[in-house]
């Protein structure tokens, strides 16, 4: 009898501890599963974060490139380059007398670096107010912004100089409309685009559709002027996407 009670007690204890072990084991398994799920979720979150960070980095890089492009475009649109220098050699009474004043200048065309292209041309004009006339061909700003090799800058066809005492039609010729302007002569002939524009410039000025097909925004004659002073030097400039300016050199 006692033996049976002892054996029964051991059986109950074994069952109790088996239940406790099973319960703790199941709880541990659940805890491990929850932990693994959390780790997997965190790994997924980290992966998604990495993808998002990479996408943001690319977006920032793209925006920085666009900002740089726009800044370069802004600088190009405002860039001037010198195309000629006018040096006043003499200003005083006209050689013919009659109390008139005349101005003698040396007109020198310049390359993109501001260096003389060929010998200068001496011009004597009655009066003191000097005008330089040229035909300016302006291309679409898009070509300027992109630095297009053919249309990346306005071009100017210099024509003549005149004064307040000398009518434009009687002015001193600087460049014939049917010839290549001096900056485009030499070993490297201009692209056929320029040849066509130079020879038919007024045709294109009066045919907007044809001009647009060439990327031309505007064609017009311009004649900046200055009240010349003895001993002074002036420079004629052309804005990258705009027109001509004439101003004194420092």
DRENLUM-117132 format. One record per atom (N, C-alpha, C): z, y, x. Coordinates in nm, 2 decimals. Layout:
> up_north_east
> Z_Y_X
...
***
This chain:
> up_north_east
> 0.00_-0.12_0.08
> 0.00_0.00_0.00
> 0.00_0.13_0.09
> 0.09_0.13_0.18
> 0.10_0.25_0.27
> -0.03_0.26_0.35
> -0.07_0.14_0.39
> -0.20_0.14_0.48
> -0.31_0.20_0.40
> -0.32_0.17_0.27
> -0.43_0.22_0.19
> -0.42_0.37_0.17
> -0.29_0.41_0.16
> -0.27_0.56_0.14
> -0.31_0.63_0.27
> -0.27_0.57_0.38
> -0.31_0.63_0.51
> -0.46_0.64_0.53
> -0.53_0.52_0.50
> -0.67_0.52_0.51
> -0.74_0.62_0.41
> -0.68_0.63_0.29
> -0.74_0.73_0.20
> -0.72_0.87_0.24
> -0.60_0.90_0.30
> -0.58_1.03_0.36
> -0.68_1.07_0.46
> -0.70_0.97_0.56
> -0.80_0.99_0.66
> -0.94_1.01_0.60
> -0.98_0.94_0.50
> -1.11_0.96_0.43
> -1.12_1.09_0.37
> -1.01_1.14_0.31
> -1.01_1.27_0.25
> -1.03_1.38_0.36
> -0.95_1.36_0.46
> -0.96_1.46_0.57
> -1.10_1.46_0.64
> -1.16_1.34_0.65
> -1.29_1.33_0.71
> -1.39_1.40_0.62
> -1.38_1.38_0.49
> -1.47_1.44_0.39
> -1.45_1.59_0.39
> -1.33_1.64_0.40
> -1.30_1.78_0.40
> -1.36_1.85_0.52
> -1.33_1.79_0.64
> -1.39_1.85_0.76
> -1.54_1.83_0.77
> -1.60_1.73_0.71
> -1.75_1.72_0.70
> -1.80_1.83_0.61
> -1.73_1.86_0.50
> -1.78_1.97_0.42
> -1.77_2.10_0.49
> -1.66_2.12_0.55
> -1.64_2.25_0.63
> -1.75_2.26_0.74
> -1.78_2.15_0.81
> -1.88_2.16_0.91
> -2.02_2.19_0.85
> -2.04_2.12_0.74
> -2.18_2.14_0.68
> -2.19_2.28_0.63
> -2.08_2.33_0.57
> -2.09_2.47_0.52
> -2.10_2.57_0.63
> -2.02_2.55_0.74
> -2.04_2.64_0.85
> -2.17_2.63_0.92
> -2.22_2.50_0.93
> -2.35_2.48_0.99
> -2.46_2.54_0.91
> -2.45_2.53_0.77
> -2.55_2.59_0.69
> -2.55_2.74_0.70
> -2.42_2.79_0.70
> -2.40_2.94_0.72
> -2.46_2.99_0.85
> -2.44_2.91_0.95
> -2.49_2.95_1.09
> -2.65_2.94_1.09
> -2.70_2.84_1.02
> -2.85_2.83_1.01
> -2.90_2.95_0.93
> -2.83_2.98_0.82
> -2.88_3.10_0.75
> -2.87_3.23_0.83
> -2.76_3.24_0.91
> -2.75_3.36_0.99
> -2.86_3.36_1.10
> -2.89_3.24_1.15
> -3.00_3.24_1.25
> -3.13_3.28_1.19
> -3.15_3.23_1.07
> -3.28_3.26_1.00
> -3.29_3.41_0.97
> -3.18_3.46_0.92
> -3.18_3.61_0.89
> -3.20_3.69_1.02
> -3.14_3.64_1.13
> -3.16_3.71_1.26
> -3.30_3.70_1.30
> -3.36_3.58_1.29
> -3.50_3.56_1.33
> -3.59_3.65_1.24
> -3.56_3.65_1.11
> -3.64_3.74_1.02
> -3.64_3.88_1.06
> -3.51_3.93_1.10
> -3.50_4.07_1.14
> -3.57_4.09_1.27
> -3.56_4.00_1.36
> -3.64_4.02_1.49
> -3.78_4.02_1.46
> -3.83_3.93_1.38
> -3.98_3.94_1.34
> -4.02_4.07_1.28
> -3.93_4.12_1.19
> -3.96_4.24_1.12
> -3.96_4.36_1.22
> -3.86_4.36_1.31
> -3.85_4.46_1.41
> -3.97_4.46_1.50
> -4.02_4.33_1.54
> -4.14_4.32_1.62
> -4.26_4.37_1.55
> -4.26_4.35_1.42
> -4.38_4.40_1.34
> -4.37_4.55_1.33
> -4.25_4.60_1.31
> -4.23_4.75_1.31
> -4.27_4.81_1.44
> -4.23_4.75_1.55
> -4.26_4.80_1.68
> -4.41_4.80_1.70
> -4.48_4.69_1.66
> -4.62_4.68_1.67
> -4.69_4.79_1.59
> -4.65_4.81_1.47
> -4.70_4.91_1.38
> -4.68_5.05_1.44
> -4.56_5.07_1.50
> -4.53_5.20_1.57
> -4.63_5.22_1.69
> -4.65_5.11_1.76
> -4.74_5.12_1.88
> -4.88_5.16_1.83
> -4.93_5.10_1.72
> -5.06_5.13_1.67
> -5.07_5.28_1.63
> -4.96_5.32_1.56
> -4.95_5.46_1.51
> -4.95_5.56_1.63
> -4.87_5.52_1.73
> -4.86_5.61_1.85
> -5.00_5.62_1.92
> -5.06_5.50_1.93
> -5.20_5.50_1.99
> -5.29_5.59_1.91
> -5.29_5.58_1.78
> -5.38_5.66_1.69
> -5.35_5.81_1.71
> -5.22_5.84_1.72
> -5.18_5.98_1.73
> -5.22_6.03_1.87
> -5.21_5.95_1.97
> -5.25_5.99_2.11
> -5.40_6.02_2.11
> -5.48_5.94_2.04
> -5.62_5.96_2.03
> -5.66_6.09_1.95
> -5.58_6.11_1.85
> -5.60_6.23_1.77
> -5.57_6.36_1.85
> -5.46_6.35_1.92
> -5.42_6.47_2.01
> -5.53_6.49_2.11
> -5.57_6.38_2.17
> -5.68_6.39_2.28
> -5.81_6.45_2.22
> -5.84_6.41_2.10
> -5.96_6.46_2.03
> -5.94_6.61_2.00
> -5.83_6.65_1.95
> -5.80_6.79_1.92
> -5.80_6.88_2.05
> -5.74_6.83_2.16
> -5.74_6.90_2.28
> -5.88_6.92_2.33
> -5.97_6.82_2.32
> -6.11_6.83_2.36
> -6.18_6.93_2.27
> -6.15_6.94_2.14
> -6.22_7.03_2.05
> -6.17_7.18_2.09
> -6.04_7.19_2.12
> -5.99_7.32_2.15
> -6.06_7.37_2.28
> -6.07_7.28_2.38
> -6.14_7.32_2.51
> -6.29_7.35_2.48
> -6.35_7.28_2.39
> -6.49_7.31_2.36
> -6.51_7.45_2.30
> -6.42_7.47_2.20
> -6.42_7.60_2.13
> -6.39_7.72_2.22
> -6.30_7.70_2.32
> -6.27_7.80_2.41
> -6.38_7.83_2.51
> -6.45_7.72_2.55
> -6.57_7.74_2.63
> -6.68_7.81_2.56
> -6.70_7.77_2.43
> -6.80_7.83_2.35
> -6.77_7.98_2.33
> -6.64_8.02_2.31
> -6.60_8.16_2.30
> -6.64_8.24_2.43
> -6.60_8.17_2.54
> -6.63_8.24_2.67
> -6.78_8.26_2.69
> -6.86_8.15_2.65
> -7.00_8.16_2.67
> -7.07_8.27_2.58
> -7.02_8.28_2.46
> -7.07_8.37_2.37
> -7.05_8.52_2.41
> -6.94_8.54_2.49
> -6.91_8.67_2.54
> -6.95_8.70_2.68
> -7.02_8.60_2.74
> -7.06_8.61_2.88
> -7.18_8.70_2.90
> -7.17_8.80_2.99
> -7.28_8.88_3.03
> -7.34_8.84_3.16
> -7.47_8.86_3.18
> -7.52_8.84_3.32
> -7.61_8.95_3.35
> -7.61_9.00_3.47
> -7.69_9.11_3.51
> -7.84_9.08_3.52
> -7.92_9.16_3.48
> -8.06_9.13_3.49
> -8.14_9.24_3.57
> -8.07_9.36_3.59
> -8.14_9.46_3.67
> -8.04_9.57_3.71
> -8.07_9.63_3.82
> -7.99_9.75_3.87
> -8.08_9.87_3.88
> -8.02_9.98_3.84
> -8.09_10.11_3.84
> -8.01_10.21_3.93
> -8.07_10.24_4.05
> -8.00_10.33_4.14
> -8.07_10.47_4.14
> -8.00_10.57_4.12
> -8.05_10.71_4.11
> -8.07_10.76_4.26
> -8.19_10.77_4.29
> -8.22_10.82_4.43
> -8.22_10.97_4.45
> -8.27_11.03_4.34
> -8.28_11.18_4.35
> -8.28_11.24_4.21
> -8.22_11.35_4.19
> -8.23_11.42_4.06
> -8.23_11.57_4.09
> -8.33_11.64_4.04
> -8.34_11.78_4.07
> -8.47_11.83_4.01
> -8.51_11.95_4.06
> -8.63_12.02_4.01
> -8.75_11.93_4.02
> -8.84_11.93_3.92
> -8.96_11.85_3.93
> -9.05_11.91_4.04
> -9.13_11.82_4.10
> -9.22_11.86_4.21
> -9.32_11.96_4.16
> -9.36_11.96_4.03
> -9.46_12.05_3.98
> -9.41_12.18_3.95
> -9.28_12.20_3.97
> -9.22_12.33_3.94
> -9.19_12.35_3.80
> -9.20_12.47_3.74
> -9.18_12.51_3.60
> -9.04_12.49_3.56
> -8.95_12.47_3.65
> -8.80_12.46_3.62
> -8.76_12.33_3.56
> -8.85_12.23_3.55
> -8.81_12.11_3.48
> -8.73_12.02_3.58
> -8.64_11.93_3.52
> -8.56_11.84_3.60
> -8.62_11.70_3.59
> -8.63_11.63_3.70
> -8.67_11.50_3.70
> -8.57_11.41_3.77
> -8.58_11.28_3.74
> -8.49_11.18_3.80
> -8.57_11.07_3.86
> -8.54_11.04_3.98
> -8.61_10.93_4.06
> -8.51_10.82_4.08
> -8.55_10.70_4.04
> -8.47_10.58_4.04
> -8.54_10.46_4.11
> -8.45_10.37_4.16
> -8.50_10.24_4.21
> -8.46_10.14_4.11
> -8.56_10.07_4.05
> -8.53_9.97_3.95
> -8.55_9.83_4.01
> -8.44_9.75_4.02
> -8.45_9.62_4.09
> -8.40_9.51_3.99
> -8.48_9.41_3.97
> -8.44_9.30_3.88
> -8.35_9.20_3.97
> -8.26_9.14_3.90
> -8.16_9.05_3.96
> -8.17_8.91_3.91
> -8.13_8.82_3.99
> -8.12_8.68_3.95
> -7.98_8.66_3.88
> -7.96_8.53_3.83
> -7.83_8.51_3.76
> -7.71_8.54_3.84
> -7.72_8.53_3.98
> -7.61_8.56_4.06
> -7.59_8.71_4.10
> -7.68_8.79_4.04
> -7.68_8.93_4.07
> -7.75_8.97_4.20
> -7.83_8.88_4.25
> -7.90_8.91_4.38
> -8.04_8.96_4.34
> -8.10_9.06_4.42
> -8.23_9.11_4.39
> -8.34_9.00_4.39
> -8.43_9.02_4.30
> -8.55_8.93_4.29
> -8.67_9.01_4.33
> -8.71_9.00_4.45
> -8.83_9.07_4.50
> -8.79_9.22_4.53
> -8.89_9.30_4.57
> -8.87_9.44_4.60
> -8.85_9.52_4.47
> -8.77_9.63_4.48
> -8.75_9.71_4.37
> -8.87_9.80_4.34
> -8.86_9.87_4.23
> -8.97_9.95_4.19
> -8.92_10.09_4.17
> -8.98_10.19_4.24
> -8.94_10.33_4.23
> -9.01_10.39_4.11
> -8.93_10.46_4.03
> -8.98_10.52_3.91
> -8.93_10.66_3.90
> -9.02_10.76_3.87
> -8.98_10.90_3.85
> -9.01_10.94_3.71
> -8.91_10.99_3.64
> -8.92_11.03_3.50
> -8.87_11.17_3.48
> -8.94_11.25_3.40
> -8.89_11.38_3.37
> -8.76_11.37_3.28
> -8.67_11.46_3.31
> -8.55_11.46_3.23
> -8.43_11.39_3.30
> -8.33_11.37_3.23
> -8.21_11.30_3.28
> -8.16_11.18_3.20
> -8.21_11.17_3.08
> -8.17_11.06_2.99
> -8.27_10.94_3.01
> -8.22_10.83_3.06
> -8.31_10.72_3.09
> -8.30_10.61_2.99
> -8.41_10.55_2.95
> -8.41_10.44_2.85
> -8.48_10.32_2.92
> -8.43_10.21_2.89
> -8.49_10.08_2.94
> -8.52_10.00_2.82
> -8.65_9.97_2.79
> -8.68_9.90_2.67
> -8.72_9.75_2.71
> -8.67_9.66_2.63
> -8.71_9.52_2.64
> -8.71_9.45_2.51
> -8.78_9.34_2.51
> -8.78_9.25_2.39
> -8.68_9.14_2.41
> -8.58_9.13_2.32
> -8.47_9.03_2.34
> -8.50_8.92_2.24
> -8.50_8.80_2.29
> -8.51_8.68_2.21
> -8.37_8.61_2.21
> -8.31_8.60_2.09
> -8.18_8.54_2.07
> -8.19_8.41_2.01
> -8.13_8.31_2.07
> -8.13_8.17_2.01
> -8.01_8.15_1.93
> -8.01_8.04_1.85
> -7.90_8.01_1.77
> -7.77_7.99_1.85
> -7.66_8.04_1.80
> -7.53_8.03_1.87
> -7.50_7.88_1.91
> -7.55_7.79_1.83
> -7.52_7.64_1.85
> -7.57_7.60_1.99
> -7.69_7.65_2.02
> -7.75_7.62_2.15
> -7.67_7.68_2.27
> -7.62_7.80_2.24
> -7.54_7.87_2.34
> -7.41_7.79_2.36
> -7.34_7.75_2.25
> -7.22_7.68_2.26
> -7.23_7.55_2.34
> -7.35_7.48_2.31
> -7.37_7.35_2.37
> -7.42_7.36_2.51
> -7.45_7.48_2.56
> -7.51_7.50_2.69
> -7.65_7.44_2.71
> -7.73_7.45_2.60
> -7.86_7.39_2.60
> -7.94_7.45_2.72
> -8.01_7.36_2.80
> -8.08_7.41_2.92
> -8.19_7.51_2.89
> -8.25_7.50_2.77
> -8.36_7.59_2.74
> -8.32_7.71_2.65
> -8.23_7.68_2.57
> -8.19_7.78_2.47
> -8.04_7.83_2.48
> -7.98_7.80_2.60
> -7.84_7.83_2.62
> -7.81_7.98_2.64
> -7.91_8.06_2.65
> -7.89_8.20_2.67
> -8.00_8.28_2.61
> -7.97_8.41_2.57
> -8.08_8.50_2.52
> -8.17_8.53_2.64
> -8.29_8.56_2.61
> -8.39_8.60_2.72
> -8.44_8.74_2.69
> -8.48_8.81_2.79
> -8.53_8.95_2.77
> -8.66_8.97_2.85
> -8.75_9.03_2.78
> -8.88_9.06_2.84
> -8.88_9.21_2.86
> -8.86_9.25_2.98
> -8.85_9.40_3.01
> -8.99_9.46_2.99
> -9.00_9.58_2.93
> -9.13_9.64_2.91
> -9.15_9.77_2.98
> -9.06_9.87_2.96
> -9.09_10.00_3.02
> -8.96_10.08_3.02
> -8.98_10.19_3.10
> -8.87_10.29_3.11
> -8.93_10.42_3.06
> -8.85_10.50_2.99
> -8.90_10.63_2.95
> -8.77_10.72_2.94
> -8.79_10.85_2.90
> -8.68_10.94_2.90
> -8.69_11.03_2.77
> -8.59_11.12_2.76
> -8.60_11.22_2.65
> -8.72_11.31_2.66
> -8.78_11.32_2.78
> -8.89_11.41_2.80
> -9.02_11.33_2.81
> -9.01_11.20_2.80
> -9.13_11.11_2.81
> -9.13_11.01_2.70
> -9.23_11.02_2.61
> -9.24_10.93_2.49
> -9.25_10.78_2.54
> -9.20_10.69_2.46
> -9.20_10.55_2.49
> -9.34_10.50_2.52
> -9.44_10.54_2.44
> -9.58_10.49_2.47
> -9.64_10.54_2.60
> -9.57_10.64_2.66
> -9.62_10.70_2.78
> -9.53_10.65_2.90
> -9.43_10.56_2.87
> -9.33_10.52_2.97
> -9.39_10.44_3.08
> -9.31_10.42_3.18
> -9.36_10.34_3.30
> -9.34_10.19_3.27
> -9.44_10.12_3.29
> -9.44_9.97_3.26
> -9.35_9.90_3.36
> -9.27_9.81_3.30
> -9.19_9.72_3.39
> -9.23_9.58_3.39
> -9.28_9.53_3.27
> -9.32_9.39_3.26
> -9.42_9.38_3.15
> -9.53_9.32_3.17
> -9.63_9.30_3.07
> -9.58_9.19_2.97
> -9.61_9.21_2.84
> -9.57_9.12_2.74
> -9.64_8.98_2.75
> -9.76_8.98_2.82
> -9.83_8.86_2.83
> -9.82_8.79_2.97
> -9.71_8.83_3.04
> -9.69_8.77_3.17
> -9.54_8.72_3.17
> -9.52_8.62_3.26
> -9.39_8.57_3.27
> -9.30_8.68_3.34
> -9.18_8.71_3.28
> -9.10_8.81_3.34
> -9.05_8.76_3.48
> -9.02_8.85_3.57
> -9.00_8.82_3.71
> -8.90_8.70_3.73
> -8.78_8.69_3.65
> -8.69_8.59_3.68
> -8.74_8.45_3.66
> -8.86_8.43_3.59
> -8.91_8.30_3.56
> -9.03_8.27_3.65
> -9.07_8.35_3.74
> -9.18_8.32_3.83
> -9.13_8.25_3.95
> -9.22_8.20_4.04
> -9.18_8.13_4.16
> -9.23_7.99_4.16
> -9.16_7.90_4.23
> -9.20_7.76_4.24
> -9.18_7.69_4.11
> -9.07_7.71_4.04
> -9.05_7.64_3.92
> -9.09_7.72_3.80
> -9.21_7.68_3.74
> -9.26_7.75_3.63
> -9.17_7.73_3.51
> -9.17_7.82_3.41
> -9.09_7.80_3.30
> -9.14_7.69_3.21
> -9.05_7.64_3.12
> -9.08_7.54_3.02
> -9.19_7.60_2.93
> -9.28_7.51_2.87
> -9.38_7.56_2.78
> -9.32_7.64_2.66
> -9.19_7.61_2.63
> -9.13_7.68_2.52
> -9.13_7.83_2.55
> -9.10_7.87_2.68
> -9.10_8.01_2.71
> -9.24_8.07_2.71
> -9.33_7.99_2.77
> -9.47_8.04_2.78
> -9.52_8.08_2.64
> -9.49_7.99_2.54
> -9.54_8.01_2.41
> -9.47_8.13_2.35
> -9.34_8.14_2.37
> -9.26_8.26_2.32
> -9.31_8.39_2.38
> -9.34_8.39_2.51
> -9.38_8.51_2.58
> -9.51_8.56_2.53
> -9.60_8.47_2.50
> -9.74_8.50_2.47
> -9.75_8.54_2.32
> -9.66_8.49_2.24
> -9.67_8.51_2.09
> -9.54_8.56_2.03
> -9.47_8.65_2.11
> -9.34_8.69_2.07
> -9.34_8.76_1.94
> -9.44_8.85_1.92
> -9.44_8.93_1.79
> -9.49_8.84_1.67
> -9.57_8.74_1.70
> -9.60_8.65_1.60
> -9.48_8.58_1.55
> -9.40_8.53_1.64
> -9.27_8.46_1.60
> -9.17_8.56_1.53
> -9.17_8.69_1.58
> -9.09_8.79_1.51
> -9.12_8.81_1.37
> -9.25_8.79_1.33
> -9.29_8.80_1.19
> -9.31_8.67_1.12
> -9.27_8.56_1.18
> -9.28_8.43_1.11
> -9.14_8.36_1.13
> -9.04_8.39_1.04
> -8.91_8.34_1.06
> -8.91_8.19_1.06
> -8.99_8.12_0.98
> -8.99_7.97_0.97
> -9.03_7.92_1.11
> -9.14_7.97_1.17
> -9.18_7.92_1.30
> -9.08_7.95_1.40
> -9.02_8.07_1.40
> -8.91_8.10_1.49
> -8.79_8.00_1.48
> -8.76_7.97_1.36
> -8.64_7.88_1.34
> -8.67_7.74_1.39
> -8.80_7.70_1.38
> -8.83_7.57_1.44
> -8.81_7.56_1.59
> -8.82_7.68_1.66
> -8.79_7.68_1.80
> -8.65_7.71_1.83
> -8.56_7.73_1.73
> -8.42_7.76_1.75
> -8.40_7.90_1.77
> -8.49_7.99_1.74
> -8.48_8.13_1.76
> -8.41_8.20_1.65
> -8.31_8.27_1.68
> -8.23_8.34_1.57
> -8.28_8.48_1.54
> -8.33_8.55_1.64
> -8.38_8.69_1.62
> -8.46_8.73_1.74
> -8.56_8.81_1.71
> -8.65_8.87_1.81
> -8.66_9.02_1.78
> -8.62_9.11_1.88
> -8.63_9.25_1.85
> -8.64_9.33_1.98
> -8.69_9.45_1.97
> -8.69_9.54_2.08
> -8.57_9.62_2.09
> -8.51_9.64_2.21
> -8.39_9.72_2.23
> -8.42_9.81_2.35
> -8.35_9.93_2.34
> -8.37_10.03_2.45
> -8.24_10.10_2.47
> -8.15_10.04_2.54
> -8.03_10.11_2.58
> -8.06_10.23_2.67
> -7.97_10.33_2.67
> -8.00_10.45_2.75
> -7.87_10.50_2.82
> -7.89_10.59_2.91
> -7.77_10.65_2.98
> -7.81_10.78_3.03
> -7.72_10.88_3.03
> -7.74_11.01_3.09
> -7.72_10.99_3.24
> -7.83_10.98_3.32
> -7.82_10.95_3.46
> -7.76_11.06_3.54
> -7.69_11.03_3.65
> -7.63_11.12_3.74
> -7.67_11.09_3.88
> -7.69_11.19_3.96
> -7.73_11.17_4.10
> -7.63_11.09_4.18
> -7.69_10.99_4.25
> -7.60_10.91_4.34
> -7.54_10.79_4.26
> -7.56_10.78_4.13
> -7.49_10.68_4.06
> -7.58_10.55_4.05
> -7.52_10.44_4.03
> -7.59_10.31_4.01
> -7.55_10.26_3.87
> -7.64_10.20_3.80
> -7.62_10.14_3.67
> -7.67_10.00_3.67
> -7.61_9.92_3.59
> -7.67_9.78_3.58
> -7.70_9.75_3.43
> -7.81_9.68_3.42
> -7.86_9.63_3.29
> -7.81_9.49_3.27
> -7.74_9.46_3.16
> -7.69_9.33_3.14
> -7.74_9.27_3.01
> -7.74_9.14_3.00
> -7.78_9.07_2.88
> -7.67_8.98_2.84
> -7.62_8.99_2.72
> -7.51_8.90_2.67
> -7.57_8.77_2.64
> -7.49_8.66_2.67
> -7.54_8.53_2.66
> -7.60_8.50_2.52
> -7.54_8.55_2.42
> -7.60_8.52_2.28
> -7.63_8.65_2.21
> -7.64_8.76_2.29
> -7.67_8.89_2.22
> -7.77_8.97_2.29
> -7.75_9.11_2.29
> -7.85_9.20_2.34
> -7.82_9.26_2.48
> -7.89_9.37_2.50
> -7.88_9.44_2.63
> -7.78_9.55_2.63
> -7.72_9.57_2.75
> -7.63_9.69_2.77
> -7.66_9.75_2.90
> -7.64_9.88_2.91
> -7.67_9.96_3.03
> -7.54_10.04_3.06
> -7.48_10.01_3.18
> -7.36_10.09_3.21
> -7.34_10.11_3.36
> -7.26_10.21_3.39
> -7.24_10.25_3.53
> -7.17_10.14_3.61
> -7.20_10.12_3.73
> -7.13_10.03_3.82
> -7.01_10.10_3.88
> -6.90_10.02_3.90
> -6.78_10.08_3.96
> -6.80_10.12_4.11
***
